[in-house]
Amino acid sequence: MNWILTKIVSRSPIIKINYRIIFPIIILCILSLILLNSTSTESKFIESTFSRQLLWLAMGVFVFIGSQFLRIQFFNEYAYHFYVILIIGILGTYFMPIKGGSQRWLFFGPISIQPSEMGKVLIVFVLAKLLSDQRENFNHLRILLITILLAGIPALMVFNQPDLGTAIIYLAITYPMLYWARIRPYYLFIVVAPAISVLAAFNIIAFYLWMLLLIVLFIYSQPKVFEGVILFILNVGCGLLTPYIWNNILYEHQRNRILTFLDPLRDPQGAGYQIIQSMTAIGSGGFWGTGLGHGTQTHLRYLPVRDTDFIISVSGEELGLFSIILILSSYMFFIYWMLVYAEKIRNNFSSLVMIGFVSILFVHLLVNMGMTVGLFPVTGLPAPFISYGGSFLLTCILMIGLINNIINNEI
């Protein structure tokens, strides 16, 4: 038992709060409580999302403090063990009852656990372990393929639950982590090329132009002949498989979300309803907003899932553009200092972990804010520290706690 504790717990933890990192998070949490208090006016206090979020935040304080006692090196040493646990956990959800139209949870009596949520943290440790261990023997193509494979396996499993939003997160963090690991820009381009091929395949002219551009880029980059041929065939294959993916892989609700993203007015009373009401709410707020409790879209229930997916819309309506600027400024301040500290850290594993964590939070915010104004399809990704949600909030606080731990012990 003592041996296990020695591995996990630091003998002499440095507990110091870095306010450059914590202060913007506190602002976001306070704003979240203000918004949830406004949206909970019709509920009893004990049953309201405000009181429950307050309870989750109180629990989050203990999670933050506890994370300061953890040895970051422990996550390095056992990263691949965590990966196996993650795969087993996600696989276990396939044998669980369906809840809300999906199988995302493991049920242990009254307790339910969503493995894919904690998997966001674990996959960062796995990729950071891989990229830091190969620093001295960096074969760009091999590392690229292994990275995509490690992130792609749980992403596909989560997508099949179905949970498109979380699957996107698993794949999205690979790009910034590969960039931070100093992989060649050519290989970073390879990562996104298949996705562009799929999108281009919806228009035959765009697809042919994209294939021509690929040929030019491959000639300019001068990869090995076999490598270039394989990559070209891969992109052509992705384009040709687009109709099959659309008709047989994507679920109906996912197809509807994409079509609604392209044209919200195609089904204003159905799939497009959320986006239309969200844009109406944000537009009606002006710069200073209509005032807390005075948002017609919010309080007349025109705005759906107002506590979670579309809480940014509530903010835009009741507190105006000013609150959106405050949210973006807080995140930009946080991200700026994260990048500064990550650059200063000489431990490659810890530096990559910080980049992975900030990527998770940034992608969540980007997609959430984008879908409220129709820039992205509705995927169900909440806004970190603002949207209501217990497990997601605790996961975000754990990441912030580990970031604070790394800064204290590595700089």
C-alpha positions in Angstrom: 0.0 0.0 0.0 2.8 2.4 0.9 4.6 1.5 -2.4 1.4 2.5 -4.3 1.0 5.8 -2.4 4.7 6.6 -3.0 4.2 6.1 -6.7 1.1 8.3 -6.9 1.5 10.9 -4.2 4.3 13.5 -4.1 6.4 13.4 -0.9 6.9 17.1 -0.8 4.2 18.8 -2.9 4.5 22.5 -3.8 1.1 24.0 -3.2 0.9 27.4 -4.7 -1.9 28.9 -6.7 -0.8 30.5 -9.9 -3.4 33.3 -10.3 -2.5 33.9 -13.9 -4.0 30.5 -14.6 -6.7 30.4 -11.9 -8.1 34.0 -12.0 -9.7 33.7 -15.5 -11.2 30.4 -14.5 -12.7 32.0 -11.4 -14.3 34.7 -13.5 -15.8 32.1 -15.8 -17.2 30.1 -12.8 -18.7 33.2 -11.3 -20.3 34.1 -14.6 -21.7 30.5 -14.9 -23.4 30.8 -11.5 -24.9 34.2 -12.4 -26.3 32.8 -15.6 -27.6 29.5 -14.0 -29.2 31.5 -11.2 -31.1 33.5 -13.9 -32.2 30.3 -15.7 -33.2 28.6 -12.5 -35.8 31.1 -11.4 -38.7 28.7 -12.0 -37.2 25.9 -9.9 -36.9 25.3 -6.2 -33.5 26.3 -4.9 -32.5 22.8 -3.8 -33.5 21.4 -7.2 -32.1 24.2 -9.3 -29.1 23.9 -11.7 -27.6 26.9 -9.8 -27.5 25.0 -6.4 -26.3 21.8 -8.0 -23.5 23.7 -9.9 -22.5 25.3 -6.7 -22.2 21.9 -5.1 -20.1 20.6 -8.0 -17.8 23.7 -7.6 -17.4 22.9 -3.9 -16.4 19.4 -4.8 -14.1 20.8 -7.5 -12.2 22.7 -4.8 -11.3 19.4 -3.2 -10.4 17.9 -6.6 -8.1 20.9 -7.3 -6.4 20.6 -3.9 -6.0 16.8 -4.2 -4.4 17.2 -7.7 -1.6 19.2 -6.1 -0.4 16.1 -4.3 -0.2 13.9 -7.4 3.2 13.0 -9.0 3.0 14.0 -12.7 5.7 11.4 -13.4 3.2 8.7 -12.3 1.0 9.5 -15.3 4.1 9.2 -17.5 5.2 5.8 -16.1 1.7 4.3 -16.4 0.2 6.1 -19.4 -0.2 3.0 -21.5 -1.8 1.2 -18.6 -4.4 4.0 -18.4 -5.0 3.6 -22.1 -5.9 -0.1 -21.7 -8.2 0.9 -18.8 -9.8 3.5 -21.0 -10.5 1.1 -23.9 -11.9 -1.5 -21.4 -14.1 1.2 -19.8 -15.5 2.4 -23.1 -16.0 -1.2 -24.3 -18.0 -1.9 -21.1 -20.5 0.8 -22.0 -21.7 -1.4 -24.9 -23.1 -3.9 -22.4 -24.9 -1.2 -20.3 -28.5 -0.1 -20.6 -29.3 2.7 -23.1 -29.8 6.1 -21.5 -31.0 9.1 -23.5 -30.6 7.2 -26.8 -26.9 6.3 -26.2 -24.7 4.0 -24.3 -22.1 6.2 -22.6 -22.2 5.2 -19.0 -21.1 2.4 -16.7 -23.7 1.8 -14.0 -22.8 0.5 -10.6 -26.0 0.6 -8.7 -27.1 4.3 -8.2 -23.6 5.5 -9.4 -23.0 6.1 -13.1 -19.6 6.8 -14.7 -18.9 8.1 -18.2 -15.5 6.6 -19.2 -15.1 8.8 -22.3 -15.2 12.0 -20.2 -12.2 11.0 -18.1 -10.7 9.5 -21.2 -10.1 13.1 -22.5 -7.5 13.4 -19.7 -6.1 10.0 -20.1 -5.6 10.2 -23.9 -3.5 13.4 -23.3 -1.2 11.4 -21.0 -0.9 8.6 -23.6 0.0 11.0 -26.5 2.3 13.0 -24.4 4.1 9.8 -23.3 4.5 8.7 -26.9 5.7 12.0 -28.3 8.1 12.7 -25.4 9.6 9.2 -25.5 10.3 9.4 -29.2 11.9 12.9 -29.0 15.4 11.5 -29.6 14.4 9.1 -32.4 11.7 11.0 -34.2 10.4 9.2 -37.3 7.8 11.7 -38.4 5.6 9.4 -40.4 5.7 6.5 -37.9 4.9 8.8 -35.0 2.1 10.4 -37.0 0.5 7.1 -37.8 0.8 5.8 -34.2 -0.6 9.0 -32.8 -3.6 8.9 -35.0 -4.1 5.2 -34.2 -3.9 5.7 -30.4 -6.5 8.6 -30.6 -8.6 7.0 -33.4 -9.4 3.7 -31.7 -11.2 5.3 -28.6 -12.6 8.0 -30.9 -14.3 5.5 -33.1 -15.6 3.6 -30.1 -17.0 6.8 -28.5 -18.5 7.8 -31.9 -20.4 4.5 -32.0 -22.0 5.1 -28.6 -23.0 7.6 -30.3 -21.1 10.7 -29.0 -19.8 12.7 -31.9 -18.7 15.6 -29.8 -16.3 13.6 -27.5 -15.0 11.7 -30.5 -14.1 15.0 -32.1 -12.1 16.0 -29.0 -10.1 12.8 -29.0 -9.0 13.5 -32.6 -8.7 17.3 -32.3 -6.0 17.3 -29.6 -3.6 15.3 -31.7 -3.0 18.3 -34.1 -1.7 20.8 -31.5 0.3 18.1 -29.6 2.0 17.0 -32.8 2.8 20.6 -33.6 4.2 21.2 -30.2 6.3 18.0 -30.6 7.9 19.8 -33.6 6.7 17.4 -36.3 7.2 18.6 -39.9 4.5 20.9 -41.2 4.2 18.5 -44.2 2.9 15.8 -41.9 0.6 18.2 -40.1 -0.9 18.8 -43.5 -1.3 15.0 -44.0 -3.4 14.9 -40.8 -6.1 17.3 -42.2 -5.9 16.3 -45.9 -8.3 13.3 -45.6 -10.9 15.5 -43.9 -10.7 18.1 -46.6 -11.0 15.3 -49.2 -14.3 14.2 -47.6 -15.7 17.7 -47.6 -14.5 18.4 -51.2 -16.2 15.2 -52.4 -19.6 16.9 -52.0 -18.8 18.9 -55.1 -17.2 17.1 -58.1 -15.4 20.2 -59.3 -14.0 21.0 -55.9 -12.9 17.4 -55.5 -10.9 17.4 -58.8 -9.3 20.8 -57.9 -8.4 19.4 -54.5 -6.8 16.3 -56.0 -4.8 18.5 -58.4 -3.6 20.6 -55.5 -2.6 17.5 -53.6 -0.5 16.3 -56.6 1.3 19.7 -56.7 1.9 19.7 -53.0 3.3 16.1 -53.0 5.6 17.0 -55.9 6.8 20.2 -54.0 7.3 18.3 -50.7 9.1 15.4 -52.5 8.1 12.5 -50.2 9.3 9.0 -51.0 7.5 7.7 -54.2 5.7 4.9 -52.3 4.7 7.2 -49.5 3.3 9.8 -51.9 1.3 7.3 -53.8 -0.2 5.8 -50.7 -1.2 9.2 -49.3 -2.8 10.2 -52.6 -4.7 6.9 -52.8 -5.8 7.4 -49.2 -7.2 10.9 -50.0 -8.9 9.7 -53.2 -10.4 6.8 -51.2 -11.7 9.1 -48.5 -13.4 11.2 -51.2 -14.9 8.2 -52.9 -16.2 6.7 -49.6 -18.0 9.9 -48.6 -21.4 8.8 -50.0 -21.0 5.5 -48.1 -20.0 7.3 -44.9 -22.9 9.7 -45.2 -25.5 7.0 -45.8 -24.2 4.1 -43.7 -21.8 5.5 -41.0 -23.4 8.7 -39.8 -26.6 8.4 -37.7 -29.7 10.2 -38.9 -29.6 12.9 -36.2 -25.9 13.6 -37.2 -26.8 14.0 -40.8 -29.6 16.3 -39.8 -27.2 18.4 -37.7 -24.9 18.8 -40.7 -27.7 19.7 -43.1 -29.1 22.2 -40.5 -25.6 23.7 -40.1 -25.5 24.3 -43.9 -29.0 25.7 -43.9 -30.8 26.3 -40.6 -33.9 27.4 -42.3 -34.5 24.1 -44.1 -36.3 22.8 -41.0 -37.1 25.9 -38.8 -39.5 24.0 -36.5 -37.3 20.9 -36.3 -33.6 20.4 -36.6 -32.9 24.1 -37.3 -35.0 25.3 -34.3 -32.1 25.4 -31.8 -29.8 27.4 -34.0 -32.4 29.9 -35.1 -33.6 30.5 -31.5 -29.9 30.8 -30.3 -29.0 33.4 -32.9 -32.2 35.3 -32.1 -31.3 35.3 -28.4 -27.8 36.6 -29.0 -28.9 39.2 -31.6 -31.6 40.6 -29.3 -29.1 41.2 -26.4 -27.2 44.0 -28.0 -24.0 45.2 -26.3 -25.2 45.3 -22.7 -28.0 42.7 -22.8 -31.7 42.7 -21.8 -30.8 42.2 -18.1 -30.8 39.1 -15.9 -34.2 37.5 -15.9 -35.4 39.6 -18.7 -34.4 37.4 -21.7 -37.6 36.5 -23.6 -35.9 33.7 -25.6 -34.5 32.2 -22.3 -37.5 32.6 -20.0 -40.3 31.9 -22.4 -38.5 28.6 -23.1 -37.9 29.3 -26.8 -34.2 28.5 -26.2 -33.7 24.8 -25.6 -31.0 23.2 -23.3 -30.3 26.7 -22.1 -28.3 25.5 -19.0 -25.8 23.4 -21.0 -25.2 23.5 -24.8 -26.7 27.0 -25.3 -25.7 28.9 -22.1 -23.6 31.2 -24.2 -26.8 32.2 -25.9 -28.3 33.1 -22.5 -25.2 35.1 -21.8 -25.5 37.0 -25.1 -29.2 37.7 -24.6 -29.2 38.8 -20.9 -25.7 40.2 -20.5 -25.0 41.2 -24.1 -22.0 41.2 -26.3 -20.0 42.6 -23.3 -20.3 39.2 -21.5 -19.2 37.3 -24.7 -16.1 39.6 -24.9 -15.5 38.9 -21.2 -15.6 35.1 -21.8 -13.3 35.3 -24.8 -10.9 37.7 -23.0 -10.7 35.3 -20.0 -9.9 32.3 -22.2 -7.4 34.2 -24.3 -5.6 35.4 -21.1 -5.6 31.8 -19.8 -4.4 30.3 -23.1 -1.6 33.0 -23.5 -0.1 32.1 -20.1 -0.5 28.4 -20.7 1.6 28.7 -23.8 4.2 30.9 -22.0 4.6 28.3 -19.2 4.5 25.3 -21.6 7.4 27.0 -23.5 9.4 27.4 -20.3 9.0 23.8 -19.1 12.0 21.6 -20.2 10.2 18.4 -19.3 8.8 17.3 -22.7 6.1 15.1 -21.2 4.8 17.9 -18.8 4.9 20.5 -21.6 2.9 18.3 -23.9 0.3 17.5 -21.2 -0.3 21.2 -20.8 -0.8 21.7 -24.5 -3.1 18.7 -24.6 -5.2 20.1 -21.7 -5.5 23.6 -23.1 -6.4 22.1 -26.5 -9.3 20.2 -24.9 -10.7 23.4 -23.3 -10.1 25.5 -26.4 -11.9 23.1 -28.8 -14.8 22.7 -26.4 -15.2 26.5 -26.3 -14.6 27.0 -30.0 -17.2 24.4 -31.0 -19.7 25.4 -28.4 -19.6 29.1 -29.2 -19.5 28.3 -33.0 -22.7 26.2 -32.8 -24.6 28.9 -31.0 -24.3 31.1 -34.0 -24.4 28.5 -36.7 -20.7 28.3 -37.5 -20.6 24.6 -36.4 -23.1 21.8 -36.3 -24.8 21.1 -33.0 -22.6 18.5 -31.3 -23.5 18.7 -27.7 -20.1 20.0 -26.5 -20.5 22.2 -23.4 -18.6 25.4 -22.7 -15.9 24.7 -20.1 -16.6 26.2 -16.6 -19.8 28.0 -17.9 -22.2 25.2 -18.9 -24.0 23.3 -16.2 -22.6 19.7 -15.7 -21.0 17.8 -12.9 -18.7 15.3 -14.4 -17.5 17.6 -17.1 -16.9 20.4 -14.6 -14.9 18.2 -12.3 -12.8 16.9 -15.3 -12.0 20.5 -16.3 -11.1 21.4 -12.7 -8.8 18.3 -12.5 -7.0 19.5 -15.7 -6.6 23.0 -14.2 -5.3 21.4 -11.0 -2.8 19.3 -12.8 -1.7 22.3 -14.9 -1.1 24.3 -11.6 0.8 21.3 -10.3 3.1 21.1 -13.3 3.8 24.9 -13.2 4.7 24.7 -9.5 7.0 21.7 -9.9 8.6 22.2 -13.3 9.3 26.0 -13.4 
